[in-house]
């Protein structure tokens, strides 16, 4: 998670950590301390920028914001000393923002965010890596009020003398049978967070734009039609046929498919088993999951039944 002041490992499991796992890890002889980071999506309806101007959205629309929440006292051990005062001062009604998310809408300390009936004052801005590349970081109590409930990952400080391989073995020893676990050491991943092999939402927003939407109970999202008109294109692709994708992805995607065709590898793709590109929704249509990359039109599902 950036310049952590102590040796740190990241442990995460697809879909969230299993019940009781964090408690079991805390009891390991190889572990000195740990903190659970919960993560999820809260829907931003209004914000006040650093100049004091209030911004609102059209009725029925809000912006999906990825929020992290943790026990502040436990999290402080993983924060560089120069940043600890800002984190220690977090309380109900306060939030810390990552610099990228704040820059997207001109926010800074003293500004505010409103999620429905809940308003949060922005206490400070920090480098994205210090909050797992989330857009907003809050205390556990504030996270509960926002509905941020899924334990996504653990930050783990090994006990003195315990090697990373020994700690990883211990982390796996107390894992429920059949549960998948990913363990990362510093330098093995760009950012300490769950799903660390893919771009976090704030980076997708920076590259492909931020959309407002209306989440539905079936896990789909009605994306702002104005954003869709500006960014999504209906095209016919080599090998796959008609689909809709983000305009900025199309040159690379078309070139890759043309290269497959030139190499005589087109039969590796089944156009009848193509899952498409643009489909605004939560991952796996589960509102407790993050926003799917398909919501930006930058994910491609090919040979769906086989993978």
C-alpha positions as CSV (number, residue, x, y, z in Angstrom):
1,X,0.0,0.0,0.0
2,X,2.6,2.5,-1.0
3,X,5.3,3.3,1.6
4,X,4.0,1.3,4.5
5,X,6.1,2.0,7.6
6,X,6.2,-1.7,8.5
7,X,6.7,-4.9,6.5
8,X,3.2,-5.7,5.1
9,X,1.5,-8.5,3.2
10,X,-1.8,-8.3,1.5
11,X,-4.3,-11.2,1.6
12,X,-7.6,-11.2,-0.3
13,X,-10.2,-13.7,-1.5
14,X,-12.5,-13.3,-4.5
15,X,-16.0,-12.4,-3.3
16,X,-14.7,-11.3,0.2
17,X,-12.9,-12.9,3.1
18,X,-14.6,-15.9,4.7
19,X,-16.4,-15.4,8.0
20,X,-14.0,-15.7,11.0
21,X,-10.9,-15.6,8.9
22,X,-9.6,-12.3,10.1
23,X,-10.0,-13.5,13.7
24,X,-8.1,-16.7,12.9
25,X,-5.3,-14.7,11.3
26,X,-4.9,-12.4,14.3
27,X,-4.3,-15.5,16.4
28,X,-1.4,-16.8,14.3
29,X,2.1,-16.9,16.0
30,X,3.6,-15.6,12.7
31,X,1.4,-12.4,12.7
32,X,2.0,-9.3,14.7
33,X,-1.0,-7.3,13.7
34,X,-3.6,-7.1,11.0
35,X,-6.5,-4.9,9.8
36,X,-9.5,-5.8,7.7
37,X,-10.5,-3.4,4.9
38,X,-14.1,-3.4,3.8
39,X,-15.0,-2.1,0.4
40,X,-18.0,-1.4,-1.7
41,X,-20.0,1.1,-3.8
42,X,-21.8,4.1,-2.4
43,X,-23.9,6.3,-4.7
44,X,-22.9,10.0,-4.7
45,X,-25.9,12.4,-5.1
46,X,-24.3,15.7,-4.4
47,X,-20.9,17.3,-3.6
48,X,-19.5,20.7,-2.6
49,X,-16.1,21.5,-4.1
50,X,-13.3,23.4,-2.4
51,X,-14.6,26.7,-3.7
52,X,-17.9,26.1,-1.9
53,X,-19.9,25.4,-5.1
54,X,-22.5,22.6,-4.7
55,X,-22.9,20.2,-7.6
56,X,-26.0,18.0,-8.1
57,X,-27.1,15.5,-10.7
58,X,-30.2,15.0,-12.7
59,X,-33.1,13.4,-10.8
60,X,-32.7,9.6,-10.6
61,X,-29.0,9.6,-11.2
62,X,-26.0,9.3,-8.9
63,X,-22.3,8.5,-9.3
64,X,-20.9,5.1,-8.1
65,X,-18.0,5.8,-5.7
66,X,-15.7,3.0,-4.4
67,X,-15.4,3.4,-0.7
68,X,-13.1,1.6,1.8
69,X,-13.7,1.4,5.5
70,X,-11.5,0.1,8.3
71,X,-11.0,0.2,12.1
72,X,-8.9,3.4,12.3
73,X,-6.8,2.4,15.2
74,X,-5.8,-0.8,13.5
75,X,-5.2,0.9,10.1
76,X,-2.8,3.5,11.6
77,X,0.0,0.8,11.9
78,X,0.0,0.6,8.1
79,X,0.1,4.4,7.5
80,X,3.3,6.4,7.2
81,X,3.8,8.6,10.3
82,X,3.5,11.8,8.4
83,X,-0.1,10.9,7.4
84,X,-1.3,9.4,10.7
85,X,-2.7,12.5,12.2
86,X,-5.3,12.9,9.3
87,X,-6.3,9.2,9.6
88,X,-6.4,9.3,13.4
89,X,-8.8,12.3,13.3
90,X,-11.4,10.4,11.2
91,X,-14.7,10.2,12.9
92,X,-18.4,9.9,12.0
93,X,-19.0,12.4,9.3
94,X,-15.4,12.7,8.0
95,X,-13.7,11.1,5.1
96,X,-10.3,11.0,3.4
97,X,-10.1,11.0,-0.4
98,X,-7.5,9.7,-2.8
99,X,-5.9,12.4,-5.0
100,X,-7.2,11.0,-8.3
101,X,-10.8,10.8,-7.3
102,X,-10.7,14.2,-5.7
103,X,-9.1,15.7,-8.9
104,X,-11.9,14.3,-11.1
105,X,-14.4,16.6,-9.5
106,X,-12.2,19.4,-8.0
107,X,-12.6,18.4,-4.4
108,X,-10.3,19.2,-1.5
109,X,-10.2,19.4,2.3
110,X,-13.3,21.3,3.6
111,X,-15.4,20.0,0.7
112,X,-18.2,17.5,1.2
113,X,-19.8,14.5,-0.3
114,X,-23.5,13.5,0.0
115,X,-24.7,9.9,-0.3
116,X,-28.4,10.1,-0.1
117,X,-29.1,11.4,3.4
118,X,-25.5,11.0,4.6
119,X,-23.1,13.9,4.3
120,X,-19.3,13.5,4.8
121,X,-16.8,16.3,5.2
122,X,-13.5,15.8,3.4
123,X,-10.8,15.8,6.0
124,X,-7.7,15.3,3.8
125,X,-6.4,14.1,0.4
126,X,-3.8,11.3,0.3
127,X,-2.0,9.4,-2.4
128,X,-4.3,6.7,-3.8
129,X,-2.0,3.9,-2.7
130,X,-2.5,4.7,1.0
131,X,-6.2,3.8,0.7
132,X,-5.9,0.9,-1.7
133,X,-6.8,3.0,-4.7
134,X,-10.3,3.6,-3.4
135,X,-11.9,7.0,-4.0
136,X,-13.0,7.5,-0.4
137,X,-11.8,6.1,2.9
138,X,-13.9,6.2,6.1
139,X,-14.0,4.6,9.6
140,X,-15.8,1.3,10.1
141,X,-18.7,3.1,11.7
142,X,-19.2,5.5,8.8
143,X,-18.8,2.6,6.4
144,X,-21.6,0.7,8.1
145,X,-23.9,3.7,7.6
146,X,-23.0,3.7,3.9
147,X,-23.6,0.0,3.5
148,X,-19.9,-0.9,3.1
149,X,-20.0,-4.3,4.7
150,X,-18.0,-6.8,2.7
151,X,-14.5,-7.6,4.1
152,X,-12.4,-7.5,1.0
153,X,-8.8,-7.9,2.2
154,X,-6.4,-8.0,5.1
155,X,-3.2,-6.0,5.6
156,X,-0.9,-8.2,7.6
157,X,2.2,-7.3,9.6
158,X,4.5,-10.3,10.1
159,X,6.0,-10.9,13.6
160,X,9.7,-10.1,13.8
161,X,11.7,-12.9,12.3
162,X,8.8,-14.5,10.4
163,X,9.6,-14.8,6.7
164,X,7.0,-13.9,4.1
165,X,6.8,-17.5,2.9
166,X,6.2,-18.7,6.5
167,X,3.5,-16.1,7.0
168,X,1.8,-17.0,3.7
169,X,1.8,-20.7,4.7
170,X,0.2,-19.7,8.0
171,X,-2.4,-17.6,6.3
172,X,-3.4,-20.5,4.1
173,X,-3.3,-23.0,7.1
174,X,-6.3,-21.3,8.7
175,X,-8.2,-20.8,5.5
176,X,-11.5,-22.7,5.1
177,X,-11.2,-25.6,2.7
178,X,-12.0,-24.8,-0.9
179,X,-11.5,-21.0,-0.4
180,X,-9.2,-19.2,-2.9
181,X,-6.7,-16.8,-1.4
182,X,-4.2,-14.4,-3.0
183,X,-1.2,-13.2,-1.0
184,X,1.0,-10.4,-2.2
185,X,4.2,-8.9,-0.8
186,X,5.5,-5.4,-1.5
187,X,6.6,-5.0,-5.1
188,X,4.4,-7.9,-6.4
189,X,1.4,-5.7,-7.1
190,X,0.9,-2.0,-8.1
191,X,-1.5,-1.3,-5.3
192,X,-2.4,-3.3,-2.2
193,X,-6.1,-4.0,-2.7
194,X,-8.4,-6.8,-3.7
195,X,-8.6,-7.7,-7.4
196,X,-5.1,-6.2,-7.7
197,X,-4.5,-7.6,-11.2
198,X,-7.1,-5.3,-12.8
199,X,-7.5,-1.6,-12.9
200,X,-9.4,-0.1,-9.9
201,X,-12.6,2.0,-10.7
202,X,-10.9,5.3,-10.1
203,X,-8.3,4.5,-12.7
204,X,-11.0,3.5,-15.2
205,X,-12.8,6.8,-14.5
206,X,-9.5,8.7,-15.2
207,X,-9.0,6.8,-18.5
208,X,-12.5,6.3,-19.8
209,X,-14.7,8.9,-18.0
210,X,-17.1,8.8,-15.1
211,X,-20.7,7.9,-15.6
212,X,-23.7,8.6,-13.4
213,X,-26.4,5.9,-13.2
214,X,-29.4,4.3,-11.5
215,X,-28.7,0.9,-9.9
216,X,-31.5,-1.6,-10.2
217,X,-32.4,-4.5,-7.8
218,X,-31.5,-7.1,-10.5
219,X,-27.8,-6.0,-10.4
220,X,-28.0,-4.0,-13.6
221,X,-27.4,-0.2,-13.9
222,X,-29.1,2.3,-16.1
223,X,-26.1,4.4,-17.3
224,X,-26.6,8.1,-18.0
225,X,-27.8,8.2,-21.7
226,X,-25.7,11.3,-22.3
227,X,-22.5,9.5,-21.2
228,X,-23.5,6.5,-23.3
229,X,-24.0,8.7,-26.4
230,X,-20.6,10.3,-25.9
231,X,-18.5,7.2,-25.2
232,X,-20.2,4.0,-26.5
233,X,-20.1,2.9,-30.1
234,X,-22.1,0.2,-31.9
235,X,-19.7,-1.5,-34.4
236,X,-19.1,-4.7,-36.2
237,X,-15.8,-6.4,-35.2
238,X,-13.7,-8.9,-37.1
239,X,-14.4,-12.5,-36.1
240,X,-17.0,-11.5,-33.4
241,X,-19.6,-9.5,-35.2
242,X,-21.8,-6.7,-33.9
243,X,-21.2,-5.3,-30.4
244,X,-21.0,-2.1,-28.4
245,X,-17.8,-0.9,-26.8
246,X,-16.1,2.2,-25.4
247,X,-14.8,4.3,-28.3
248,X,-11.3,4.4,-26.9
249,X,-11.0,0.7,-26.7
250,X,-12.1,0.0,-30.3
251,X,-8.8,0.7,-32.2
252,X,-6.8,-1.8,-30.0
253,X,-9.6,-4.4,-30.0
254,X,-10.0,-4.2,-33.7
255,X,-6.3,-4.5,-34.3
256,X,-6.0,-7.5,-32.0
257,X,-8.8,-9.3,-33.8
258,X,-7.3,-8.5,-37.2
259,X,-4.0,-9.9,-36.1
260,X,-5.7,-13.2,-35.0
261,X,-7.3,-13.4,-38.4
262,X,-4.0,-12.8,-40.2
263,X,-2.4,-15.5,-38.2
264,X,-5.1,-18.0,-39.1
265,X,-6.3,-18.2,-35.5
266,X,-9.8,-16.9,-36.0
267,X,-11.3,-20.3,-35.3
268,X,-10.2,-20.0,-31.7
269,X,-13.1,-17.5,-31.1
270,X,-16.7,-18.6,-31.3
271,X,-18.9,-15.7,-32.4
272,X,-21.9,-17.5,-31.1
273,X,-20.3,-17.7,-27.6
274,X,-19.4,-14.0,-27.4
275,X,-20.6,-12.2,-24.3
276,X,-20.3,-8.7,-25.5
277,X,-18.5,-5.6,-24.2
278,X,-20.8,-2.8,-22.9
279,X,-23.2,-4.0,-20.2
280,X,-23.7,-1.6,-17.2
281,X,-24.0,-3.7,-14.1
282,X,-22.4,-4.9,-10.9
283,X,-19.9,-7.8,-11.2
284,X,-21.8,-11.0,-11.4
285,X,-25.0,-8.9,-11.1
286,X,-24.4,-8.8,-7.3
287,X,-24.9,-5.3,-5.7
288,X,-22.4,-6.3,-3.0
289,X,-19.7,-6.6,-5.7
290,X,-17.9,-3.8,-7.4
291,X,-19.0,-2.2,-10.6
292,X,-18.2,-4.4,-13.6
293,X,-15.6,-3.2,-16.1
294,X,-18.4,-3.9,-18.7
295,X,-20.1,-0.8,-17.3
296,X,-17.5,1.3,-19.1
297,X,-17.5,-0.9,-22.2
298,X,-13.9,-1.9,-21.7
299,X,-14.3,-5.6,-20.9
300,X,-14.6,-8.3,-23.5
301,X,-16.1,-11.8,-22.9
302,X,-15.2,-14.3,-25.5
303,X,-15.9,-18.1,-25.5
304,X,-18.0,-17.5,-22.4
305,X,-19.1,-21.1,-21.8
306,X,-15.5,-22.3,-21.8
307,X,-14.1,-19.9,-19.2
